[in-house]
Amino acid sequence: MLHILTVSCGLAVLAGAASAETAAQKAERCAAQADIVTSAVDARQEGRDAQATKAMMEAADSGIPARYAPGITPLVEWVFTLPEDQLALDVGGAFEKQCLDFSQ
């Protein structure tokens, strides 16, 4: 799960976590990013490619709040680098835990 920690650290900066972020804001951000990860895993398991997955998530009706849209591309691309056997794990849950545990 080292990959998850690495991405979590990078996305914390990407999401603006360098500025003061409350615990509630962090929890919301981590949950939203974990949902993106979970959706990307599901899409990959359904046979979609990374481009189609990103397009699906970037669509206006995707349900992903606009403030988290900048994280879609790196998260989807990361999910598509994972070995197939890791997709059976709770990747979104592991991502969220690492995100919440990360501090600068």
Phi, psi and chi 1 to 4 in degrees:
 res  aa     phi    psi   chi1   chi2   chi3   chi4
   1 MET       -   10.7  -70.0  -66.3  158.1      -
   2 LEU   -57.7  -34.8  179.1   58.3      -      -
   3 HIS   -58.5  -40.1  -66.6  -67.3      -      -
   4 ILE   -65.2  -44.8  -68.5  175.1      -      -
   5 LEU   -60.8  -42.6  178.5   59.2      -      -
   6 THR   -61.1  -46.6  -57.4      -      -      -
   7 VAL   -67.2  -39.8  171.2      -      -      -
   8 SER   -59.2  -44.5  -67.8      -      -      -
   9 CYS   -61.5  -45.2  -64.7      -      -      -
  10 GLY   -65.5  -39.8      -      -      -      -
  11 LEU   -74.2  -25.5  -72.4  173.6      -      -
  12 ALA   -60.2  -41.1      -      -      -      -
  13 VAL   -70.9  -44.6  173.5      -      -      -
  14 LEU   -57.2  -39.2  175.3   71.2      -      -
  15 ALA   -81.9    1.8      -      -      -      -
  16 GLY    87.2   20.5      -      -      -      -
  17 ALA   -68.6  -11.3      -      -      -      -
  18 ALA   -66.6  -27.0      -      -      -      -
  19 SER   -80.1  167.4   63.1      -      -      -
  20 ALA   -62.0  124.6      -      -      -      -
  21 GLU  -128.4  128.0 -179.6  179.6   50.7      -
  22 THR   -72.4  164.6   67.9      -      -      -
  23 ALA   -61.5  -38.1      -      -      -      -
  24 ALA   -66.8  -41.0      -      -      -      -
  25 GLN   -65.1  -40.9  -70.1  168.6  -32.6      -
  26 LYS   -63.6  -43.7 -179.0  177.6 -177.6  177.0
  27 ALA   -61.9  -41.0      -      -      -      -
  28 GLU   -64.4  -45.7  178.4 -175.3  -27.3      -
  29 ARG   -62.6  -46.9  175.8  179.1   52.3   78.6
  30 CYS   -62.8  -40.4  -69.8      -      -      -
  31 ALA   -65.2  -42.6      -      -      -      -
  32 ALA   -64.6  -42.7      -      -      -      -
  33 GLN   -67.2  -37.4  -69.4  173.8  -22.8      -
  34 ALA   -64.5  -36.7      -      -      -      -
  35 ASP   -63.5  -39.8  -72.8  -15.3      -      -
  36 ILE   -62.4  -44.3  -67.2  168.6      -      -
  37 VAL   -61.0  -47.7  167.6      -      -      -
  38 THR   -61.1  -43.2  -61.0      -      -      -
  39 SER   -63.6  -38.5  -66.3      -      -      -
  40 ALA   -66.9  -40.4      -      -      -      -
  41 VAL   -62.1  -46.6  168.2      -      -      -
  42 ASP   -59.6  -45.1  -67.8  -15.6      -      -
  43 ALA   -62.0  -42.7      -      -      -      -
  44 ARG   -63.4  -42.2 -178.5  174.5  166.8 -166.7
  45 GLN   -66.6  -26.3  -70.7  176.9  -40.4      -
  46 GLU   -82.5   -4.0  -68.6  168.1    1.5      -
  47 GLY    98.5    4.9      -      -      -      -
  48 ARG   -74.4  153.8  -73.0 -168.9 -175.7   94.1
  49 ASP   -93.6  174.7   63.9   15.1      -      -
  50 ALA   -62.2  -42.2      -      -      -      -
  51 GLN   -62.5  -45.7  -73.8  -56.6  104.9      -
  52 ALA   -65.2  -36.6      -      -      -      -
  53 THR   -65.5  -45.7  -58.8      -      -      -
  54 LYS   -61.8  -44.6  -72.9 -173.8  -85.9 -172.2
  55 ALA   -60.9  -41.3      -      -      -      -
  56 MET   -61.7  -43.4  175.0 -173.1   68.8      -
  57 MET   -75.7  -27.2  -69.7 -173.9 -171.3      -
  58 GLU   -84.4   -7.8  -69.1  169.0  -13.3      -
  59 ALA   -65.1  147.7      -      -      -      -
  60 ALA   -58.7  -30.6      -      -      -      -
  61 ASP   -95.0   17.2   63.5  -11.0      -      -
  62 SER   -72.5  -21.9   70.6      -      -      -
  63 GLY    87.8   -2.8      -      -      -      -
  64 ILE   -85.4  122.6  -63.0  171.6      -      -
  65 PRO   -58.3  141.2  -24.1   34.0      -      -
  66 ALA   -55.4  -32.8      -      -      -      -
  67 ARG   -66.9  -17.2   67.2 -176.5  168.8  -85.7
  68 TYR  -101.3   -1.7  -59.9  114.6      -      -
  69 ALA   -57.9  -36.3      -      -      -      -
  70 PRO   -61.1  -21.5  -25.0   35.2      -      -
  71 GLY   -85.6  -10.1      -      -      -      -
  72 ILE   -61.1  -53.5  -67.6  171.1      -      -
  73 THR   -58.2  -52.6  -65.9      -      -      -
  74 PRO   -65.3  -35.2   15.1  -23.5      -      -
  75 LEU   -69.0  -44.3  -72.8  169.5      -      -
  76 VAL   -63.5  -45.9  169.2      -      -      -
  77 GLU   -61.0  -37.7  -70.5  177.2   -0.3      -
  78 TRP   -64.4  -46.0  169.6   70.4      -      -
  79 VAL   -58.0  -37.6  164.9      -      -      -
  80 PHE   -76.1   -3.8  -82.5   79.7      -      -
  81 THR   -95.0  -11.8   68.2      -      -      -
  82 LEU   -69.2  143.2  -65.9  174.6      -      -
  83 PRO   -62.2  147.2  -18.8   28.6      -      -
  84 GLU   -52.7  -40.3 -170.5   74.6   29.8      -
  85 ASP   -66.3  -23.4   63.7  -33.8      -      -
  86 GLN   -76.7  -16.1  -73.4 -171.4    7.1      -
  87 LEU   -69.9  -19.9  -61.3  178.8      -      -
  88 ALA   -77.0  -14.6      -      -      -      -
  89 LEU   -82.9  169.9  -55.5  172.6      -      -
  90 ASP   -82.1   76.8 -179.6   12.5      -      -
  91 VAL   -63.5  -43.4  179.6      -      -      -
  92 GLY   -62.6  -43.0      -      -      -      -
  93 GLY   -64.7  -42.2      -      -      -      -
  94 ALA   -65.4  -40.0      -      -      -      -
  95 PHE   -61.3  -47.3  179.1   92.0      -      -
  96 GLU   -61.2  -42.7 -174.6  170.4   10.6      -
  97 LYS   -61.1  -46.4 -179.3 -178.9 -179.5  -27.4
  98 GLN   -62.8  -39.8  -69.6  -67.4  -36.8      -
  99 CYS   -62.3  -47.0 -179.9      -      -      -
 100 LEU   -66.2  -34.2  -69.4  168.5      -      -
 101 ASP   -77.1  -19.0  -70.2  -12.1      -      -
 102 PHE   -73.1  135.9  175.8   76.2      -      -
 103 SER  -141.5  149.7   63.5      -      -      -
 104 GLN   -93.9      -  -67.7 -175.8   -5.6      -
